[in-house]
Amino acid sequence: MTGYLLLTGATGLLGRYLVCDLLESGNQLALLVRSSKNEKALERIEAILQLRERETGRQLPRPVVLEGDICKPLLGLSSNDLQWVTRHCTSMLHSAASLKFHADGTGEPWTSNVEGTRNMLALCEAAKLRRLHYVSTAYVCGLREEVAFESELDCGQSFRNEYEESKLQAEKLVRAATFIDQLTVYRPAVISGDSKTGYTNTYHGLYLYLRVMSILVPRQPIGPDGLRNTPLRVAQTGEERRNVVPVDWVSKAMTRLYNNRDAHGHTFNMAPDECLTPRQIMEAGYTYFSSKGVEFLGPDYKPDSYNAFEAETFPGLAMYNNYEKTDPTFDCSNLKRFAGDAPCPKIDEAMLHTYIRFGEADRWGKRRQPGIVTPFYVGEYFSKFPQTFGDERFRSQVALDLFGPGGGQWTLGLLSDGTLKCEPGLDKQADSLIKLSVEEFKGMLEEPIANIHKHATKQFFPISFIEPAKQRSHPSRETANG
């Protein structure tokens, strides 16, 4: 037990992959999560983990979930949770961000991306977190024609939108924080869905183009040649570079870099070796929808008017007009040095078809998601106990890592007077660490003579010490005051 990584942005597309990949590689995670209108913070995380468990057939350990909000001072943590972070967390991974391109009435993207980063840094200082992993974007480079190097940041560049500019300002903040001893920065390019399943929970970027295709192309009549004609004149060559990277690759690369201490302290541009092009996107649409008709007329083309199909198509893509020019070329020297043997998979026609199939099955984000199945919440069970936050001396402690649906990580501490208290997380000072599935743990509670000591390596901890509702006598212990 080496300490917890505190992660923000766990419910975003990249964040949910990071949670699962980091847990699967043995890391201890604490997640700062905001409750939504319909779901509590813990339920949002449980849904993410259960989706991965259904896909892989393997049960995952559970992170510690802390209620918070990056737009509030100290990320909205309660005083007890702040004390817990100070005691248990050794580093921060800040992934939360607003993806809005332009400022709106809520102040986004500036509120989340700049003020949220400022709040995160204040928490790091208060909780004495000196190692920071920060998720920026490759597009802090702004409008650049030359190679964008990992070693560069503010070069006086202009920007296509306020999202890019806000992320530059945020990265400048983290680099100016003198109390951070070690800063690792990840700059992914445009993140798309899962390279294997097509999964996404957000329909921006590439998925917006695919969604427009999926809605408009099937409406066109099938001609004598068996093809739907989609007469679309585009002011591009069709060969413009698009730096698009699948989310599963970004997450696995970041996890690998995080797990390699030698990689810490560097900046990583995370871009593909081979860029996607608008022509490839359109040709994938041709083969998927049995269509034709797109003309790439070059950047100087300026139409006098739109035909009917163009009038339906272009308004839906207007927010990306500033991305019609070719993308920058990104230097990825650090990435290749530390993770070059796992290159970004090429987004080809087969993958684009996978993306379209997923979007259609998901009704482009409108499909009702499967509910979580959690007949027994360990957190609710342990909420019956008095809580401690490191201010007492224990006669003995046992750390419980309970994995699978409804699981969690808890440390049970026995005071000298026989009182049992508990705390979220696995305490490094615990005498024993016990790993059980939730089903095994629940089964032990239901056995009248069962005890937890047969799973422990150093301490005898009768099961009645973790049963607050039913005090049982046992010849080898004092009576617990549950």
HELIX and SHEET records of a PDB file:
HELIX    1   1 LEU A   13  GLU A   24  1                                  12    
HELIX    2   2 ALA A   41  THR A   56  1                                  16    
HELIX    3   3 PRO A   73  GLY A   76  5                                   4    
HELIX    4   4 SER A   79  HIS A   88  1                                  10    
HELIX    5   5 TRP A  110  TRP A  110  1                                   1    
HELIX    6   6 THR A  111  GLU A  115  3                                   5    
HELIX    7   7 GLY A  116  ALA A  126  1                                  11    
HELIX    8   8 ALA A  138  CYS A  141  5                                   4    
HELIX    9   9 GLU A  162  ALA A  176  1                                  15    
HELIX   10  10 LEU A  206  LEU A  216  1                                  11    
HELIX   11  11 VAL A  217  ARG A  219  5                                   3    
HELIX   12  12 VAL A  247  ASN A  259  1                                  13    
HELIX   13  13 ARG A  261  ALA A  263  5                                   3    
HELIX   14  14 PRO A  278  PHE A  289  1                                  12    
HELIX   15  15 ALA A  308  THR A  313  1                                   6    
HELIX   16  16 PHE A  314  TYR A  323  5                                  10    
HELIX   17  17 SER A  333  ALA A  339  1                                   7    
HELIX   18  18 GLU A  349  ALA A  361  1                                  13    
HELIX   19  19 ARG A  363  GLY A  365  5                                   3    
HELIX   20  20 VAL A  378  PHE A  382  1                                   5    
HELIX   21  21 VAL A  438  GLU A  446  1                                   9    
HELIX   22  22 ILE A  452  LYS A  454  5                                   3    
HELIX   23  23 ILE A  463  ILE A  466  5                                   4    
SHEET    1   A 7 VAL A  64  GLU A  67  0                                        
SHEET    2   A 7 LEU A  29  VAL A  33  1                                        
SHEET    3   A 7 TYR A   4  THR A   8  1                                        
SHEET    4   A 7 CYS A  89  HIS A  94  1                                        
SHEET    5   A 7 ARG A 131  VAL A 135  1                                        
SHEET    6   A 7 GLN A 182  PRO A 188  1                                        
SHEET    7   A 7 THR A 267  MET A 270  1                                        
SHEET    1   B 2 VAL A 190  SER A 192  0                                        
SHEET    2   B 2 VAL A 244  PRO A 246  1                                        
SHEET    1   C 2 ARG A 228  VAL A 234  0                                        
SHEET    2   C 2 SER A 291  PHE A 296  1                                        
SHEET    1   D 4 LEU A 420  PRO A 424  0                                        
SHEET    2   D 4 GLY A 408  LEU A 414 -1                                        
SHEET    3   D 4 SER A 396  PHE A 403 -1                                        
SHEET    4   D 4 SER A 432  SER A 437  1                                        
END                                                                             
